[in-house]
Amino acid sequence: MRGVGQAEARRTPAGLLRSLAPPVWRSLPWRPLTVAGGLGLLAAGTLRLPDHAPDVAAGLRALRLIALIGALGLAFLLDDPARNATAATPVGRPRRTLLRLVLVGPLTVAWWAAVLLLVPAAARPALGPATVEAAATAGAALALAVTAVRFTDSAAVGRGAAIRLGLLAAVTLMVPGRWGLTGTPQDPYWAATQMRWAVVLGVTAALGALWTPEPLKGSRYGRRSR
């Protein structure tokens, strides 16, 4: 009997997540996600309008802009009008956040695949580096949103996260390509640029994992949020 009770306890979070999936799906911030996705696809489609397709360097710059547009939409992913109510559920914040990522993740992957297909073959850069850059940009948006959820009581953190992401993107453009993230395949420091993007992806993923759990009750952040 004790083993059965333990097994049931282990199954409870999964059952709760399944029951939460429909309301979470309905509460997702579909407007910013749809607007960002539509603008990204439109921007990718415009690359087919000129008589001569742009070169790979221009295609990479366009993909970076499109990835930023998509990330601005993802910055709103954790907006939750019922945040104060869901905080009292047995399903903790990490599982609730993971549920949102699981619901939106396949759509995001399909969107990025459509973007890559819309870019003319002559202007399409290597898919691996371009996808790592897009993932790092999305990771930065999510890390900013997760941090805002962690340290504030606001139910709508997307606007602030999107603004911060835009500011970070502007700062990135000011850094010379030799030391920054704006290098292209024609540059001699292209390999270093890819390495920096990989570091950004790793750091944002680590920050997201670090700040997603609720603060400990004894910490000063936990006292502040109560």
MIVO-184505 format. One record per residue: residue in three letters; x, y, z of N, C-alpha, C, CB in turn. Coordinates in nm, 2 decimals. Glycine has a CB too. Layout:
! residues N
('ALA',(X,Y,Z),(X,Y,Z),(X,Y,Z),(X,Y,Z))
...
! end
This chain:
! residues 226
('MET',(0.08,-0.12,0.00),(0.00,0.00,0.00),(0.09,0.13,0.00),(-0.09,0.00,0.12))
('ARG',(0.19,0.12,0.07),(0.28,0.23,0.08),(0.34,0.26,-0.06),(0.39,0.21,0.18))
('GLY',(0.38,0.15,-0.13),(0.44,0.17,-0.26),(0.34,0.23,-0.36),(0.49,0.04,-0.32))
('VAL',(0.21,0.18,-0.35),(0.11,0.24,-0.43),(0.09,0.39,-0.41),(-0.02,0.16,-0.41))
('GLY',(0.09,0.42,-0.28),(0.07,0.57,-0.25),(0.18,0.65,-0.30),(0.06,0.58,-0.10))
('GLN',(0.31,0.60,-0.29),(0.42,0.67,-0.35),(0.41,0.69,-0.50),(0.55,0.61,-0.31))
('ALA',(0.37,0.58,-0.57),(0.35,0.58,-0.71),(0.25,0.68,-0.75),(0.32,0.44,-0.77))
('GLU',(0.14,0.69,-0.67),(0.03,0.78,-0.71),(0.08,0.93,-0.69),(-0.09,0.76,-0.62))
('ALA',(0.16,0.95,-0.58),(0.21,1.08,-0.56),(0.30,1.12,-0.67),(0.29,1.08,-0.43))
('ARG',(0.38,1.03,-0.73),(0.46,1.06,-0.84),(0.38,1.09,-0.96),(0.56,0.95,-0.87))
('ARG',(0.27,1.03,-0.98),(0.19,1.06,-1.10),(0.11,1.18,-1.09),(0.09,0.94,-1.12))
('THR',(0.09,1.23,-0.97),(0.00,1.35,-0.95),(0.05,1.47,-1.03),(0.00,1.39,-0.80))
('PRO',(0.18,1.51,-1.03),(0.22,1.63,-1.10),(0.19,1.62,-1.25),(0.37,1.66,-1.09))
('ALA',(0.21,1.50,-1.31),(0.18,1.48,-1.45),(0.03,1.50,-1.48),(0.22,1.34,-1.50))
('GLY',(-0.05,1.44,-1.39),(-0.20,1.46,-1.40),(-0.24,1.60,-1.39),(-0.27,1.37,-1.30))
('LEU',(-0.18,1.67,-1.29),(-0.21,1.81,-1.28),(-0.17,1.90,-1.40),(-0.14,1.87,-1.15))
('LEU',(-0.06,1.86,-1.46),(-0.01,1.93,-1.58),(-0.11,1.91,-1.69),(0.13,1.89,-1.62))
('ARG',(-0.16,1.78,-1.71),(-0.25,1.75,-1.81),(-0.38,1.83,-1.79),(-0.28,1.60,-1.82))
('SER',(-0.43,1.84,-1.67),(-0.55,1.92,-1.64),(-0.53,2.07,-1.66),(-0.60,1.89,-1.50))
('LEU',(-0.40,2.12,-1.64),(-0.37,2.26,-1.66),(-0.35,2.30,-1.81),(-0.25,2.30,-1.58))
('ALA',(-0.32,2.20,-1.89),(-0.28,2.23,-2.03),(-0.39,2.31,-2.10),(-0.26,2.10,-2.10))
('PRO',(-0.52,2.27,-2.10),(-0.62,2.35,-2.17),(-0.63,2.49,-2.13),(-0.76,2.28,-2.16))
('PRO',(-0.65,2.52,-1.99),(-0.66,2.66,-1.96),(-0.53,2.74,-1.98),(-0.69,2.67,-1.81))
('VAL',(-0.41,2.67,-1.97),(-0.29,2.74,-2.00),(-0.28,2.78,-2.15),(-0.17,2.66,-1.96))
('TRP',(-0.33,2.68,-2.23),(-0.33,2.71,-2.38),(-0.42,2.83,-2.41),(-0.38,2.58,-2.45))
('ARG',(-0.53,2.84,-2.34),(-0.62,2.95,-2.37),(-0.57,3.08,-2.32),(-0.76,2.92,-2.31))
('SER',(-0.49,3.07,-2.21),(-0.43,3.19,-2.15),(-0.30,3.24,-2.21),(-0.42,3.17,-2.00))
('LEU',(-0.25,3.17,-2.31),(-0.12,3.21,-2.37),(-0.14,3.34,-2.44),(-0.07,3.10,-2.47))
('PRO',(-0.03,3.43,-2.44),(-0.04,3.56,-2.50),(-0.04,3.55,-2.66),(0.07,3.65,-2.46))
('TRP',(-0.15,3.50,-2.71),(-0.15,3.48,-2.86),(-0.14,3.60,-2.94),(-0.28,3.41,-2.89))
('ARG',(-0.18,3.72,-2.90),(-0.17,3.83,-2.98),(-0.03,3.87,-3.01),(-0.24,3.95,-2.92))
('PRO',(0.06,3.89,-2.91),(0.20,3.92,-2.94),(0.27,3.81,-3.02),(0.28,3.96,-2.82))
('LEU',(0.24,3.68,-2.98),(0.30,3.57,-3.05),(0.26,3.57,-3.19),(0.26,3.44,-2.98))
('THR',(0.13,3.59,-3.22),(0.09,3.59,-3.36),(0.14,3.70,-3.44),(-0.07,3.59,-3.37))
('VAL',(0.14,3.82,-3.38),(0.19,3.94,-3.45),(0.34,3.92,-3.48),(0.17,4.07,-3.37))
('ALA',(0.42,3.88,-3.39),(0.56,3.86,-3.41),(0.58,3.75,-3.52),(0.63,3.82,-3.28))
('GLY',(0.51,3.64,-3.51),(0.53,3.54,-3.61),(0.49,3.58,-3.74),(0.44,3.42,-3.57))
('GLY',(0.38,3.66,-3.76),(0.34,3.71,-3.89),(0.44,3.80,-3.95),(0.20,3.77,-3.88))
('LEU',(0.49,3.89,-3.87),(0.59,3.99,-3.91),(0.71,3.92,-3.96),(0.62,4.09,-3.81))
('GLY',(0.75,3.82,-3.88),(0.87,3.74,-3.92),(0.86,3.67,-4.05),(0.91,3.64,-3.81))
('LEU',(0.75,3.61,-4.07),(0.72,3.54,-4.20),(0.72,3.64,-4.32),(0.59,3.46,-4.20))
('LEU',(0.65,3.76,-4.29),(0.65,3.86,-4.39),(0.78,3.91,-4.43),(0.56,3.98,-4.35))
('ALA',(0.87,3.94,-4.33),(1.00,3.98,-4.35),(1.08,3.88,-4.43),(1.08,4.01,-4.22))
('ALA',(1.07,3.75,-4.40),(1.14,3.65,-4.48),(1.09,3.64,-4.62),(1.12,3.51,-4.41))
('GLY',(0.95,3.66,-4.64),(0.90,3.66,-4.78),(0.95,3.77,-4.86),(0.75,3.66,-4.77))
('THR',(0.98,3.89,-4.80),(1.02,4.00,-4.88),(1.16,3.98,-4.95),(1.03,4.13,-4.80))
('LEU',(1.23,3.88,-4.89),(1.36,3.85,-4.95),(1.35,3.79,-5.09),(1.44,3.76,-4.86))
('ARG',(1.23,3.74,-5.12),(1.21,3.69,-5.26),(1.16,3.79,-5.36),(1.11,3.58,-5.25))
('LEU',(1.14,3.91,-5.32),(1.08,4.01,-5.41),(1.18,4.07,-5.51),(1.03,4.13,-5.33))
('PRO',(1.31,4.10,-5.46),(1.41,4.15,-5.56),(1.43,4.05,-5.68),(1.54,4.19,-5.49))
('ASP',(1.47,4.11,-5.79),(1.51,4.02,-5.91),(1.63,3.94,-5.88),(1.53,4.11,-6.03))
('HIS',(1.72,3.99,-5.80),(1.84,3.92,-5.76),(1.84,3.90,-5.61),(1.97,3.99,-5.81))
('ALA',(1.85,3.77,-5.57),(1.84,3.74,-5.43),(1.97,3.80,-5.36),(1.84,3.59,-5.40))
('PRO',(1.95,3.85,-5.24),(2.07,3.90,-5.16),(2.17,3.79,-5.14),(2.03,3.96,-5.03))
('ASP',(2.29,3.83,-5.10),(2.40,3.73,-5.08),(2.38,3.66,-4.94),(2.54,3.79,-5.09))
('VAL',(2.47,3.57,-4.90),(2.45,3.50,-4.78),(2.47,3.59,-4.66),(2.56,3.39,-4.77))
('ALA',(2.56,3.69,-4.67),(2.58,3.78,-4.56),(2.45,3.86,-4.53),(2.69,3.88,-4.58))
('ALA',(2.39,3.91,-4.64),(2.26,3.98,-4.62),(2.15,3.89,-4.57),(2.22,4.05,-4.75))
('GLY',(2.15,3.77,-4.62),(2.05,3.67,-4.57),(2.06,3.65,-4.42),(2.06,3.54,-4.65))
('LEU',(2.19,3.64,-4.38),(2.21,3.61,-4.23),(2.17,3.73,-4.15),(2.36,3.59,-4.21))
('ARG',(2.19,3.85,-4.20),(2.15,3.97,-4.13),(1.99,3.98,-4.12),(2.20,4.10,-4.19))
('ALA',(1.93,3.94,-4.23),(1.78,3.93,-4.23),(1.73,3.83,-4.13),(1.73,3.90,-4.37))
('LEU',(1.80,3.71,-4.13),(1.75,3.61,-4.03),(1.77,3.66,-3.89),(1.83,3.48,-4.06))
('ARG',(1.88,3.73,-3.86),(1.90,3.78,-3.73),(1.78,3.88,-3.69),(2.03,3.86,-3.72))
('LEU',(1.74,3.96,-3.78),(1.63,4.05,-3.76),(1.50,3.98,-3.73),(1.62,4.16,-3.87))
('ILE',(1.48,3.88,-3.82),(1.36,3.80,-3.80),(1.36,3.72,-3.67),(1.35,3.70,-3.92))
('ALA',(1.48,3.67,-3.63),(1.49,3.60,-3.50),(1.46,3.69,-3.39),(1.63,3.53,-3.49))
('LEU',(1.50,3.82,-3.40),(1.47,3.92,-3.30),(1.32,3.95,-3.29),(1.55,4.05,-3.32))
('ILE',(1.26,3.96,-3.40),(1.11,3.98,-3.41),(1.04,3.87,-3.34),(1.06,3.99,-3.55))
('GLY',(1.08,3.74,-3.37),(1.02,3.63,-3.30),(1.04,3.63,-3.15),(1.07,3.50,-3.36))
('ALA',(1.17,3.66,-3.11),(1.20,3.66,-2.97),(1.12,3.77,-2.90),(1.35,3.69,-2.95))
('LEU',(1.09,3.88,-2.96),(1.01,3.99,-2.90),(0.87,3.93,-2.86),(1.00,4.11,-2.99))
('GLY',(0.82,3.85,-2.95),(0.69,3.78,-2.92),(0.71,3.69,-2.80),(0.64,3.71,-3.04))
('LEU',(0.81,3.61,-2.80),(0.83,3.51,-2.69),(0.86,3.58,-2.56),(0.95,3.42,-2.72))
('ALA',(0.90,3.71,-2.56),(0.92,3.78,-2.43),(0.79,3.79,-2.36),(0.97,3.92,-2.46))
('PHE',(0.67,3.77,-2.42),(0.54,3.78,-2.36),(0.49,3.65,-2.31),(0.44,3.85,-2.45))
('LEU',(0.57,3.54,-2.33),(0.52,3.40,-2.31),(0.48,3.38,-2.17),(0.63,3.30,-2.34))
('LEU',(0.54,3.44,-2.07),(0.51,3.42,-1.93),(0.41,3.51,-1.87),(0.64,3.43,-1.85))
('ASP',(0.35,3.60,-1.96),(0.24,3.69,-1.91),(0.12,3.60,-1.87),(0.20,3.79,-2.02))
('ASP',(0.08,3.61,-1.75),(-0.03,3.53,-1.70),(-0.12,3.61,-1.61),(0.03,3.41,-1.62))
('PRO',(-0.24,3.64,-1.66),(-0.34,3.72,-1.58),(-0.38,3.65,-1.45),(-0.46,3.75,-1.66))
('ALA',(-0.37,3.52,-1.45),(-0.41,3.44,-1.33),(-0.28,3.40,-1.25),(-0.49,3.32,-1.37))
('ARG',(-0.18,3.48,-1.26),(-0.05,3.44,-1.19),(-0.07,3.42,-1.04),(0.05,3.54,-1.21))
('ASN',(-0.14,3.51,-0.97),(-0.16,3.50,-0.83),(-0.24,3.37,-0.79),(-0.23,3.62,-0.78))
('ALA',(-0.33,3.33,-0.88),(-0.41,3.21,-0.85),(-0.34,3.09,-0.88),(-0.54,3.21,-0.94))
('THR',(-0.26,3.08,-0.99),(-0.19,2.96,-1.02),(-0.07,2.94,-0.93),(-0.14,2.97,-1.17))
('ALA',(-0.02,3.05,-0.87),(0.09,3.03,-0.77),(0.05,2.95,-0.65),(0.13,3.17,-0.72))
('ALA',(-0.08,2.93,-0.63),(-0.13,2.85,-0.51),(-0.15,2.71,-0.55),(-0.25,2.91,-0.46))
('THR',(-0.13,2.67,-0.68),(-0.16,2.53,-0.72),(-0.04,2.44,-0.68),(-0.18,2.52,-0.87))
('PRO',(-0.07,2.31,-0.66),(0.04,2.22,-0.63),(0.15,2.21,-0.73),(-0.02,2.08,-0.60))
('VAL',(0.12,2.25,-0.85),(0.22,2.25,-0.96),(0.31,2.37,-0.95),(0.16,2.24,-1.10))
('GLY',(0.44,2.35,-0.92),(0.53,2.47,-0.90),(0.55,2.55,-1.03),(0.65,2.42,-0.84))
('ARG',(0.62,2.66,-1.01),(0.65,2.75,-1.12),(0.73,2.68,-1.23),(0.72,2.87,-1.07))
('PRO',(0.83,2.60,-1.20),(0.91,2.54,-1.30),(0.82,2.45,-1.39),(1.02,2.45,-1.25))
('ARG',(0.73,2.37,-1.34),(0.65,2.29,-1.42),(0.55,2.37,-1.50),(0.57,2.19,-1.34))
('ARG',(0.50,2.48,-1.44),(0.41,2.57,-1.52),(0.48,2.64,-1.63),(0.34,2.67,-1.43))
('THR',(0.60,2.68,-1.61),(0.68,2.74,-1.71),(0.71,2.64,-1.82),(0.81,2.80,-1.66))
('LEU',(0.75,2.52,-1.78),(0.78,2.41,-1.88),(0.66,2.38,-1.96),(0.83,2.29,-1.81))
('LEU',(0.54,2.38,-1.90),(0.42,2.36,-1.98),(0.40,2.46,-2.09),(0.30,2.35,-1.88))
('ARG',(0.42,2.59,-2.06),(0.41,2.69,-2.16),(0.51,2.67,-2.27),(0.43,2.83,-2.09))
('LEU',(0.63,2.63,-2.23),(0.73,2.61,-2.34),(0.70,2.49,-2.42),(0.87,2.59,-2.27))
('VAL',(0.64,2.38,-2.36),(0.61,2.26,-2.44),(0.49,2.30,-2.53),(0.57,2.15,-2.34))
('LEU',(0.40,2.38,-2.49),(0.29,2.41,-2.58),(0.33,2.50,-2.70),(0.18,2.48,-2.50))
('VAL',(0.42,2.60,-2.67),(0.46,2.69,-2.78),(0.58,2.64,-2.86),(0.49,2.83,-2.71))
('GLY',(0.66,2.56,-2.80),(0.79,2.51,-2.86),(0.77,2.46,-3.00),(0.85,2.41,-2.78))
('PRO',(0.68,2.36,-3.02),(0.66,2.30,-3.16),(0.62,2.41,-3.26),(0.56,2.19,-3.15))
('LEU',(0.53,2.50,-3.22),(0.49,2.61,-3.31),(0.61,2.70,-3.34),(0.38,2.69,-3.24))
('THR',(0.69,2.72,-3.25),(0.81,2.81,-3.27),(0.91,2.74,-3.37),(0.88,2.84,-3.14))
('VAL',(0.93,2.61,-3.35),(1.02,2.53,-3.44),(0.96,2.53,-3.58),(1.03,2.39,-3.39))
('ALA',(0.83,2.51,-3.59),(0.76,2.51,-3.73),(0.78,2.65,-3.79),(0.62,2.47,-3.71))
('TRP',(0.76,2.75,-3.71),(0.77,2.89,-3.76),(0.91,2.92,-3.81),(0.74,2.99,-3.65))
('TRP',(1.01,2.88,-3.74),(1.15,2.90,-3.78),(1.18,2.82,-3.91),(1.25,2.86,-3.67))
('ALA',(1.13,2.70,-3.92),(1.15,2.62,-4.04),(1.08,2.69,-4.16),(1.09,2.48,-4.02))
('ALA',(0.97,2.75,-4.14),(0.90,2.82,-4.25),(0.98,2.94,-4.29),(0.76,2.86,-4.21))
('VAL',(1.04,3.01,-4.19),(1.12,3.13,-4.22),(1.24,3.08,-4.31),(1.17,3.19,-4.09))
('LEU',(1.31,2.98,-4.27),(1.42,2.93,-4.35),(1.38,2.89,-4.49),(1.49,2.81,-4.28))
('LEU',(1.27,2.83,-4.51),(1.22,2.79,-4.64),(1.19,2.91,-4.72),(1.10,2.70,-4.63))
('LEU',(1.14,3.02,-4.66),(1.11,3.14,-4.74),(1.23,3.22,-4.79),(1.02,3.23,-4.65))
('VAL',(1.34,3.20,-4.71),(1.46,3.27,-4.76),(1.51,3.20,-4.88),(1.57,3.27,-4.64))
('PRO',(1.54,3.28,-4.99),(1.59,3.22,-5.11),(1.72,3.14,-5.09),(1.62,3.32,-5.22))
('ALA',(1.74,3.03,-5.16),(1.85,2.94,-5.14),(1.98,3.01,-5.15),(1.84,2.82,-5.24))
('ALA',(1.99,3.11,-5.25),(2.11,3.18,-5.27),(2.15,3.27,-5.15),(2.10,3.27,-5.40))
('ALA',(2.05,3.31,-5.07),(2.08,3.40,-4.96),(2.07,3.32,-4.83),(1.98,3.51,-4.96))
('ARG',(2.05,3.19,-4.83),(2.03,3.12,-4.71),(2.17,3.08,-4.65),(1.94,2.99,-4.73))
('PRO',(2.20,3.12,-4.53),(2.33,3.08,-4.47),(2.32,2.94,-4.42),(2.37,3.18,-4.35))
('ALA',(2.43,2.89,-4.36),(2.44,2.76,-4.30),(2.33,2.75,-4.19),(2.58,2.73,-4.24))
('LEU',(2.25,2.65,-4.19),(2.13,2.64,-4.11),(2.17,2.63,-3.96),(2.04,2.53,-4.15))
('GLY',(2.28,2.56,-3.93),(2.33,2.53,-3.79),(2.36,2.66,-3.72),(2.45,2.45,-3.79))
('PRO',(2.45,2.74,-3.77),(2.48,2.87,-3.71),(2.36,2.96,-3.70),(2.59,2.94,-3.78))
('ALA',(2.28,2.97,-3.80),(2.16,3.06,-3.80),(2.06,3.02,-3.69),(2.10,3.06,-3.94))
('THR',(2.05,2.89,-3.68),(1.95,2.83,-3.58),(2.00,2.85,-3.44),(1.92,2.69,-3.61))
('VAL',(2.14,2.84,-3.42),(2.19,2.87,-3.29),(2.17,3.01,-3.25),(2.34,2.83,-3.28))
('GLU',(2.19,3.10,-3.34),(2.17,3.24,-3.32),(2.03,3.27,-3.28),(2.22,3.33,-3.44))
('ALA',(1.93,3.21,-3.36),(1.79,3.23,-3.33),(1.76,3.18,-3.19),(1.70,3.16,-3.44))
('ALA',(1.81,3.06,-3.16),(1.78,3.00,-3.03),(1.84,3.09,-2.91),(1.84,2.86,-3.02))
('ALA',(1.96,3.14,-2.94),(2.02,3.23,-2.83),(1.94,3.36,-2.81),(2.16,3.27,-2.87))
('THR',(1.88,3.41,-2.92),(1.80,3.53,-2.91),(1.67,3.50,-2.84),(1.77,3.59,-3.05))
('ALA',(1.61,3.39,-2.87),(1.49,3.35,-2.80),(1.52,3.32,-2.66),(1.43,3.22,-2.87))
('GLY',(1.63,3.26,-2.63),(1.67,3.23,-2.49),(1.69,3.36,-2.41),(1.80,3.15,-2.49))
('ALA',(1.75,3.46,-2.48),(1.76,3.59,-2.41),(1.63,3.65,-2.37),(1.84,3.69,-2.49))
('ALA',(1.53,3.64,-2.46),(1.40,3.69,-2.43),(1.34,3.62,-2.32),(1.31,3.68,-2.56))
('LEU',(1.35,3.48,-2.32),(1.28,3.40,-2.21),(1.36,3.43,-2.08),(1.29,3.26,-2.25))
('ALA',(1.49,3.44,-2.08),(1.56,3.47,-1.96),(1.52,3.60,-1.90),(1.71,3.46,-1.98))
('LEU',(1.50,3.70,-1.98),(1.46,3.83,-1.93),(1.32,3.82,-1.87),(1.46,3.94,-2.04))
('ALA',(1.23,3.74,-1.93),(1.10,3.73,-1.88),(1.10,3.65,-1.75),(1.01,3.66,-1.98))
('VAL',(1.18,3.54,-1.74),(1.19,3.46,-1.62),(1.24,3.54,-1.51),(1.28,3.34,-1.65))
('THR',(1.34,3.63,-1.53),(1.40,3.71,-1.43),(1.30,3.81,-1.38),(1.52,3.79,-1.48))
('ALA',(1.22,3.87,-1.47),(1.11,3.96,-1.42),(1.01,3.89,-1.34),(1.05,4.03,-1.54))
('VAL',(0.97,3.77,-1.38),(0.87,3.69,-1.30),(0.93,3.66,-1.16),(0.83,3.56,-1.37))
('ARG',(1.06,3.63,-1.16),(1.13,3.59,-1.03),(1.13,3.71,-0.93),(1.27,3.55,-1.06))
('PHE',(1.16,3.83,-0.98),(1.19,3.94,-0.89),(1.07,4.04,-0.88),(1.31,4.01,-0.93))
('THR',(0.96,4.02,-0.95),(0.85,4.11,-0.94),(0.72,4.03,-0.91),(0.84,4.20,-1.07))
('ASP',(0.62,4.10,-0.88),(0.49,4.04,-0.86),(0.39,4.07,-0.98),(0.42,4.09,-0.73))
('SER',(0.45,4.13,-1.08),(0.37,4.16,-1.20),(0.32,4.04,-1.28),(0.44,4.25,-1.29))
('ALA',(0.19,4.04,-1.32),(0.14,3.93,-1.40),(0.17,3.96,-1.55),(-0.01,3.92,-1.38))
('ALA',(0.22,4.07,-1.59),(0.25,4.11,-1.73),(0.39,4.16,-1.74),(0.15,4.21,-1.79))
('VAL',(0.48,4.07,-1.76),(0.63,4.10,-1.77),(0.68,4.11,-1.91),(0.71,4.00,-1.69))
('GLY',(0.60,4.08,-2.01),(0.64,4.08,-2.14),(0.69,4.21,-2.20),(0.54,4.02,-2.23))
('ARG',(0.61,4.32,-2.17),(0.65,4.45,-2.23),(0.79,4.49,-2.18),(0.55,4.55,-2.19))
('GLY',(0.82,4.48,-2.05),(0.95,4.51,-2.00),(1.06,4.42,-2.06),(0.95,4.51,-1.85))
('ALA',(1.03,4.29,-2.07),(1.13,4.20,-2.12),(1.16,4.23,-2.27),(1.08,4.06,-2.11))
('ALA',(1.06,4.27,-2.34),(1.08,4.30,-2.49),(1.16,4.43,-2.50),(0.94,4.32,-2.56))
('ILE',(1.13,4.53,-2.41),(1.21,4.65,-2.42),(1.35,4.63,-2.39),(1.15,4.76,-2.32))
('ARG',(1.38,4.55,-2.28),(1.52,4.52,-2.25),(1.59,4.44,-2.36),(1.52,4.44,-2.12))
('LEU',(1.51,4.35,-2.42),(1.57,4.27,-2.53),(1.61,4.37,-2.65),(1.48,4.16,-2.58))
('GLY',(1.52,4.46,-2.68),(1.55,4.56,-2.79),(1.67,4.64,-2.75),(1.43,4.65,-2.81))
('LEU',(1.68,4.68,-2.63),(1.80,4.76,-2.59),(1.93,4.68,-2.60),(1.78,4.81,-2.44))
('LEU',(1.92,4.55,-2.56),(2.04,4.47,-2.57),(2.08,4.45,-2.72),(2.01,4.33,-2.51))
('ALA',(1.98,4.43,-2.81),(2.01,4.42,-2.95),(2.07,4.55,-3.00),(1.88,4.39,-3.03))
('ALA',(2.03,4.66,-2.96),(2.09,4.79,-3.00),(2.23,4.80,-2.96),(2.01,4.91,-2.95))
('VAL',(2.26,4.76,-2.83),(2.39,4.76,-2.78),(2.48,4.66,-2.86),(2.40,4.72,-2.63))
('THR',(2.43,4.55,-2.90),(2.50,4.45,-2.97),(2.55,4.51,-3.11),(2.42,4.33,-3.00))
('LEU',(2.46,4.59,-3.17),(2.50,4.65,-3.30),(2.61,4.75,-3.29),(2.37,4.72,-3.36))
('MET',(2.63,4.81,-3.17),(2.73,4.91,-3.15),(2.87,4.84,-3.13),(2.70,4.99,-3.03))
('VAL',(2.87,4.71,-3.10),(3.00,4.64,-3.07),(3.06,4.60,-3.21),(2.98,4.52,-2.98))
('PRO',(3.18,4.63,-3.24),(3.24,4.59,-3.36),(3.24,4.44,-3.38),(3.39,4.63,-3.37))
('GLY',(3.21,4.40,-3.50),(3.19,4.25,-3.53),(3.31,4.17,-3.49),(3.17,4.24,-3.68))
('ARG',(3.43,4.22,-3.49),(3.55,4.15,-3.45),(3.53,4.09,-3.30),(3.68,4.23,-3.46))
('TRP',(3.47,4.17,-3.22),(3.45,4.13,-3.08),(3.31,4.10,-3.04),(3.51,4.24,-2.99))
('GLY',(3.22,4.12,-3.13),(3.07,4.11,-3.09),(3.01,3.99,-3.16),(3.00,4.23,-3.13))
('LEU',(2.88,4.01,-3.19),(2.79,3.90,-3.24),(2.75,3.93,-3.38),(2.67,3.89,-3.15))
('THR',(2.80,4.02,-3.45),(2.75,4.06,-3.58),(2.84,4.02,-3.70),(2.74,4.21,-3.59))
('GLY',(2.93,3.93,-3.67),(3.02,3.88,-3.78),(2.94,3.80,-3.89),(3.13,3.79,-3.73))
('THR',(2.99,3.79,-4.01),(2.93,3.71,-4.12),(3.03,3.61,-4.17),(2.89,3.81,-4.23))
('PRO',(2.98,3.51,-4.24),(3.07,3.40,-4.29),(3.19,3.45,-4.37),(2.99,3.31,-4.37))
('GLN',(3.18,3.57,-4.43),(3.29,3.62,-4.51),(3.40,3.68,-4.42),(3.25,3.73,-4.60))
('ASP',(3.38,3.70,-4.29),(3.47,3.76,-4.20),(3.57,3.66,-4.15),(3.40,3.83,-4.08))
('PRO',(3.70,3.69,-4.12),(3.80,3.60,-4.07),(3.77,3.56,-3.93),(3.94,3.66,-4.08))
('TYR',(3.69,3.63,-3.86),(3.65,3.60,-3.72),(3.52,3.54,-3.71),(3.66,3.73,-3.63))
('TRP',(3.47,3.47,-3.81),(3.34,3.41,-3.82),(3.33,3.30,-3.71),(3.31,3.35,-3.95))
('ALA',(3.43,3.22,-3.70),(3.43,3.11,-3.60),(3.42,3.16,-3.46),(3.56,3.02,-3.61))
('ALA',(3.49,3.27,-3.43),(3.47,3.33,-3.30),(3.33,3.39,-3.27),(3.58,3.44,-3.28))
('THR',(3.27,3.44,-3.38),(3.13,3.49,-3.37),(3.04,3.38,-3.33),(3.09,3.56,-3.50))
('GLN',(3.05,3.26,-3.40),(2.97,3.15,-3.37),(2.99,3.10,-3.22),(3.00,3.03,-3.46))
('MET',(3.11,3.10,-3.18),(3.14,3.06,-3.04),(3.07,3.16,-2.94),(3.29,3.06,-3.01))
('ARG',(3.07,3.28,-2.97),(3.01,3.38,-2.88),(2.86,3.36,-2.88),(3.04,3.52,-2.92))
('TRP',(2.80,3.33,-2.99),(2.65,3.30,-2.99),(2.62,3.17,-2.91),(2.60,3.28,-3.14))
('ALA',(2.71,3.07,-2.92),(2.69,2.95,-2.84),(2.70,2.98,-2.69),(2.79,2.84,-2.88))
('VAL',(2.79,3.07,-2.66),(2.80,3.11,-2.51),(2.68,3.18,-2.47),(2.93,3.20,-2.49))
('VAL',(2.62,3.27,-2.55),(2.50,3.34,-2.52),(2.39,3.24,-2.50),(2.46,3.44,-2.63))
('LEU',(2.38,3.14,-2.58),(2.27,3.04,-2.57),(2.29,2.97,-2.44),(2.28,2.94,-2.68))
('GLY',(2.41,2.93,-2.40),(2.44,2.85,-2.28),(2.41,2.94,-2.16),(2.58,2.81,-2.27))
('VAL',(2.45,3.07,-2.16),(2.43,3.15,-2.04),(2.28,3.18,-2.02),(2.51,3.29,-2.06))
('THR',(2.21,3.21,-2.13),(2.07,3.24,-2.11),(1.99,3.12,-2.07),(2.01,3.29,-2.25))
('ALA',(2.03,3.00,-2.12),(1.96,2.88,-2.07),(1.99,2.85,-1.92),(2.01,2.75,-2.15))
('ALA',(2.11,2.88,-1.88),(2.15,2.86,-1.74),(2.07,2.96,-1.65),(2.30,2.88,-1.72))
('LEU',(2.06,3.09,-1.70),(1.99,3.19,-1.62),(1.84,3.15,-1.61),(2.01,3.33,-1.68))
('GLY',(1.79,3.10,-1.72),(1.65,3.06,-1.71),(1.62,2.95,-1.62),(1.60,3.02,-1.85))
('ALA',(1.71,2.85,-1.62),(1.70,2.74,-1.52),(1.72,2.79,-1.38),(1.79,2.63,-1.56))
('LEU',(1.81,2.88,-1.36),(1.84,2.93,-1.22),(1.73,3.01,-1.16),(1.97,3.01,-1.23))
('TRP',(1.67,3.10,-1.24),(1.57,3.19,-1.18),(1.42,3.14,-1.20),(1.58,3.32,-1.25))
('THR',(1.40,3.03,-1.26),(1.26,2.98,-1.28),(1.20,2.94,-1.14),(1.26,2.87,-1.38))
('PRO',(1.27,2.86,-1.06),(1.21,2.82,-0.93),(1.17,2.94,-0.85),(1.30,2.73,-0.86))
('GLU',(1.06,2.91,-0.76),(1.03,3.01,-0.66),(1.14,3.04,-0.57),(0.90,2.97,-0.59))
('PRO',(1.16,3.16,-0.52),(1.26,3.19,-0.42),(1.23,3.11,-0.29),(1.27,3.34,-0.39))
('LEU',(1.34,3.08,-0.22),(1.32,3.02,-0.09),(1.26,3.11,0.01),(1.46,2.97,-0.04))
('LYS',(1.17,3.06,0.09),(1.10,3.15,0.19),(1.19,3.23,0.28),(1.00,3.07,0.27))
('GLY',(1.31,3.18,0.31),(1.40,3.25,0.39),(1.48,3.35,0.33),(1.48,3.15,0.46))
('SER',(1.48,3.36,0.19),(1.56,3.45,0.12),(1.50,3.59,0.12),(1.59,3.41,-0.02))
('ARG',(1.58,3.69,0.10),(1.52,3.83,0.09),(1.43,3.85,-0.02),(1.64,3.93,0.09))
('TYR',(1.45,3.77,-0.13),(1.36,3.78,-0.24),(1.22,3.71,-0.21),(1.42,3.72,-0.37))
('GLY',(1.23,3.60,-0.14),(1.11,3.53,-0.09),(1.03,3.62,0.00),(1.14,3.40,-0.02))
('ARG',(1.10,3.70,0.09),(1.03,3.78,0.18),(0.96,3.90,0.10),(1.12,3.84,0.29))
('ARG',(1.03,3.94,0.00),(0.98,4.06,-0.08),(0.86,4.02,-0.15),(1.09,4.11,-0.17))
('SER',(0.85,3.89,-0.20),(0.74,3.85,-0.29),(0.62,3.82,-0.21),(0.78,3.74,-0.37))
('ARG',(0.63,3.80,-0.08),(0.51,3.77,0.00),(0.43,3.89,0.04),(0.55,3.70,0.13))
! end
